[in-house]
Amino acid sequence: MTTRSLQHVIQSMPTSDGAGVKLRRSIGAQRGLYLDPFLMLDEFGTDNPGDYIAGFPAHPHRGFETVTYMLDGRMQHRDHLGNVGDLGPGGVQWMTAGRGVIHSEMPLQESGRMRGFQLWINLPAAEKMKPAGYRDIPATEIPEHALPGGGSVKVIAGTVDIDGAAVSGPVNGPASRLSTDPLYLDLALPAGARFTQAIGAAHTAFVYAYEGSLSIGDGPAAKAVPRQAAGVLTPGDTVTLTAGPDGLRAVLIAGKPIGEPVVQYGPFVMNTRDEIEQAIRDYNDGTLASAA
């Protein structure tokens, strides 16, 4: 069994998206530098409504999945399929754009804190043109368990071993297997607490600290990951995370690489330039989100 260590750090960069929502982007901050199968990770978080109130008006996607995870505040999803989802604290929206979806994500508040993440997960070529899909997962459906060494873990996708019992999240279970086999955990650890997680040896993995700090590995070889940065992990079977002196809130994310060419143009992610040009034509003529 091989323990993963820190390979490198991707510091998040301030940017904006949608109609001017301010956020920080780590994975995907540099165009063309992806972490297969992950295309982008955005963290948004502010108490100033001016930073989020304009939201994300209707826009298209094709060729990948978007995962929105709310920590604080409320947003509403609407799409061309008629799906409407009110996303509140602790809730998750898992959307498969597939062939095409047109959706919006707009605030359901005019003041207060808005905080969360959006992750983009690529789809293999064989699935890029499948029908769009949407899951609205409330916080009550996401398992949260106390950890033996202190703290807790929320299991959004994948499986965690807690005291010898396997705890699986609502996404990517036996009845809804995804080809990228994602793991998505939200960790809360007190100062000095440790957490060890098994990860598929072939999976790409990273951890993002959004409160506090952490170190990866054991003893003198442990390496620190600062707040608001993605720590990309080396290959291996397990990873051990240790919370820093101020404790830790972090997401641990892993997935099976696809190993195919990636061509991105804004909200479209395909395998070739020709496929991107076709997506643009389909959007312009109103057929992007029609049935295949």
Buried (B, 14 or more C-beta within 10 A) or exposed (E): EEBBBBBEBBEBEEEEBBBEBBBBBBBBBEEEEBBBBBBBBBBBBBEEBEBBBBBBEEBBBBBBBBBBBBBBBBBBBBBBBEBEBEBBBBBBBBBBBBBBBBBBBBBEBEEEBBBBBBBBBBBBBEBBBEEBBBBBBBBEBBBBBEBEBBBBBBBBBBBBEBEEEEBBBBBBEEEEEBBBBBBBBBBBBBEEBBBEBBBBEEBBBBBBBBBBBBBBBEEEEBBBBBBBBBBBBBBBEEBBBBBBEEBBBBBBBBBBBBEBEBBBBEBBBBBEEEBBBBBBEBBEEEEBBEEE
